[in-house]
Amino acid sequence: MALGVPEIWCYGGGKLQVFVLNQAEYIEMQTSSTFGNLPVIEGILQFLQFSLTEGSSTARRAFRQWVREALAQ
């Protein structure tokens, strides 16, 4: 059953999954329709690991900068 939310992200066991709503059914995708071609799954996992060593505030700032730079290209 679809929730009606265009995109759902699920994280567990060190894995991030992105599901996109397609005709009342969620399909697992390798990219986020919200972020286009940005490798957001790999990026988020990388920054989650980074937050364990550098702290969440530093990781959030670095992630925002990474997104800005990637979208500017």
N, C-alpha and C positions, 0 to 999 in steps of 0.2 A: 504494500500500500504506500503510495506517495504522500509525502508530507506537504507538498506544494512549494517547498523551498528549492530554488534553482540549483543549489550546490551544497553538498554536505561533505565535511571533512571528518574523518575518523582516525584517531591516533591510539595505538595500543601495541604493546610488545615491540616497541622500537620501529614500528611501521606506520606510515601515514598513507591513508587511502582517500582519494577524491572521487565522489560520486556525483554525477550530473543528471538532472532530471530530463528525461527524454520520453515524451508521450506517456506520462503517468508511471514511468518506471525509472529507477535509478540505475545508471550504467557506470561502472568503474572506469575512470579515465587516468591517463598518465600525466595530464596537465590540467590546470585549473582554467575554466572558461573565464573566470574573473580576472586572472592575471595573464591571459593570452599565452604567448610562447615562453614566458618566464619559467625556468625550471623550479617552480615553487616547492614541489615535494622534496627534492634534494636540498634545496636551500633551507627550508624549515628544519629538516632533520639535522643539517649541519649546524644551524644556529641553536637548536635545542641542546646539542652536544656542547657547543661553545658556552652556553649559559651555565652548564655544570662546572666549568673551570673558571669562567670569568665573571659570572653573576648575571642575573636576568636583565638588569638595567643596561649593562654594557652590551649584552646580546641583542636586546631590542633596538638600541641605537644602531648597532652594526647592521642588523637586518633591514631597518628602514633605509639606511644608506645604500645597501646592496640593491634594494628594490628601486630606489631613485635612479641609481646609476644604470641598472639594467633597462629600465623603461626609457631612459634618455637616449639609448643607443638606437 
